[in-house]
Amino acid sequence: MNTRIFLIDMPRMMREIIRAALTQRPGGDIVGTAQNSDRARQVALAINSTGAEVVVLTTGYHELADLLLRLLVPGSPVHLLIMTADGREAFHCQPLGETSPEALRNIMDRIER
């Protein structure tokens, strides 16, 4: 089964590098793209409509915080990869769940291990 990938705010060269990487690893399809000028709500709707499982975006996306709030909800099937603007590093983000004092202590315990 192919992994459905959605790209946001990707310069052309980065898109081509990602496409090339996908051809070396069968099973990934780029199902949609969005530009930096697109609003977070529109992007979230587009991601949902394509059924994307992985979203890749750069730190330069102007509505990054709003999009994260829309996508990073507990139980979301979407994996979010945020790349630095120069494309040298990437981070896999995921929701941590509830934010009660006990939950925050547990999160910190896991981080510190």
N, C-alpha and C positions, 0 to 999 in steps of 0.2 A: 504494500500500500504506500502511495506517495504522500509525503509530508507537504502540506499546503503552506506556503510562505508568502507573507505580505511585507513589502518594503516601504519605509517612510523616510522621506527627506534624504534619499540616497543620491549622491552625485553620480553621474554616468559611469565614471571609472569604477566606483565601488560596486555599482550594480553589475558591471561586467565581471568583476572579480568574483562576486557571489555566484553569478551564473556559471562561470568557469568551474568554480569549486563544486557546484551541484552536478555538473556533467561528469566529474570525476567520481562522484558518489551518487549512484542512481537512487532515485526515490524522492527527489524534491522538486516541487513545481512552484514557480512564482505565480501566484494567483491574483495579485493586485499590487498597485503602487499608489502612493499619495505624495504630494509635494508639501514643502514647508508652509505654503500659503493656505493649505486646507485646514479647516477648523477641526478641533479634536472630536467634536460630536459627529461630524461627517465621516471622519476617519474611522471612528469606532463602529459606526453603522456599516461602513464598507468592509471592515474586517469581519464583522459578524455575517454579512451577506455572502462573503466568499468562503466562509467556513475555515479561515486560516487557523492553523495550529501554532505557527511561529510568526512572530512579528519582529522585524529587525528595523531599528531606527538609529539615528545618530543623536548625539547630545545637543546638536544645534537645532532640533525641532522646537519651534517657538511655543508650542502648547504642550510641552512634554509632561509637566505636572498634571494637567487636566486629563491628558490621555492615560497616564498611569493610573489615575483614580478610576477611570472608566474600565480599564482592562484588568487591573490587578485586584480582583475580588476573589475571596475564598471560593474554591471550587471551579474557578475558570479553567477551561481547557487550553487557554492560550499561553504559550511560553513567550516571554519577552526578552529579546536580546538588544541591549543598548551598546552601540559602538561609539568610540570617541570620534570626534570630527575628522581626525586624520586616518581613521580606520585601523589603527595599530592595536587597539585593545577592545575587548567586548565583555559585557557583564550580563549574566543571566539573572533576571529579576523574578521574584515570586512573592505572593502575599504571605504574610506571617500570621494572619488570623486576628483574633480578638486582641484588644489592647487594655485589658484589665491589668491592675498592678501585678497580680500573680503571673499572668501571661507574659508581661514585659520582663519580669524576673527570669522566667523560663527561657525566653528568647535570648536574653543576655547570657544565661548559663550555657546555652548551646553555642553561642558565638565565641565565648571565652575558652571553650574546650579545644 
